[in-house]
Amino acid sequence: MKLSPAKVEELAENLLDVLAEIEGVLFQGNDTQLKQAMNEIITNELMVEELLDAEIHQMLQQHKYEITMGRLSYDDLFRKTKNRLVSQRKLVL
């Protein structure tokens, strides 16, 4: 993950503080529950790209021979595949 668990926790806490200052925002739960939920949501969102990268690496194993023989560039295939999947799945990275 691109952020450490401590940084994610800090981000969740800061977000909670900002939301608490907005008039009309009402919370259903205590601070601990809200921080935990935000932490989980942020972590899940950050994992989307890592899971996508792992899936692409697995997909490109099918072309391992062509890549090692120099017929295809792994980096180009990876980038093109990632762009295609991001577009198809409408992901925001």
N, C-alpha and C positions, 0 to 999 in steps of 0.2 A: 504494500500500500504506500502511496506517495506521502502520506502524513503519518506521523507516529500516533499511537493511541493517546498519548498525553496531549498532543496538539489537537486531535479530534475532540477530546474532552474539553479542552479550553475553548475551542470554536463553538461547541454546543452550549457551554456556559455563557459565552458572550452573546450568542444568538438569543438565548433565553432572556438575558438582561435587556437586550434591545427590544424584544417583543413585549416585555413587561412594561416598558415605557410608552408603548403605543396605546393611545386612548381607544377603548372599545375592544381590546383584546382580552378575552377571558380564558383562563386556564382551567382544565378539568384534571386535577391531580396536583400532587405536591412537587416541589422543586426536584427532588431526587428522581421521581418517576419521569418527569419531563426531560431532565438531563439525560437519563438513560435512554429514553425513546429517541431523542434527538441524536445521541451518540450512535445508536444503532442505525438510524436512517442515513446519517452522514457516512458511516462506515460502509453500508451497503451500496451507496451511490459511488463511493470511491473504488469499490471492488468491481464495478461494471467493466471498466476498461481492462483491468487485470484478467478478468474471466474471459473477455473477448480476445485478448492477446493469446491466452492459453489455448483457446479454441482454434485460433488461426494457426498457431504453431502445429497443432495436431492435424489440421487440414492439410498443411503444406508438407507433412511427412509423406503424403502420397506422391509428391513430386521430388522426393529426396534424390533420386538417381539423376534426374535432369539438372537439379540444382548443383550437385557435386560435380557433374561433368561440365559445368560451366555454361550449359545451354540456357538456363534461366537464372535470373538474379533473385536470391532469397529476399533481399530488402525490397526490391520492386514488387515482387509477388505479395509480400507481407503488406506493404503499404496499399496496393490496389485492392487486396482482399479486405483489409480493414476498412477502407473508404466505402467499399461496396456494402459491407455488412452494417456499418454505421448508418448509411443512407437507407438501406432496406428496413432496418429495425428502428429507424428514427431515434437513434441514441444521441444524447448530448454528452460530449466528453469534455 
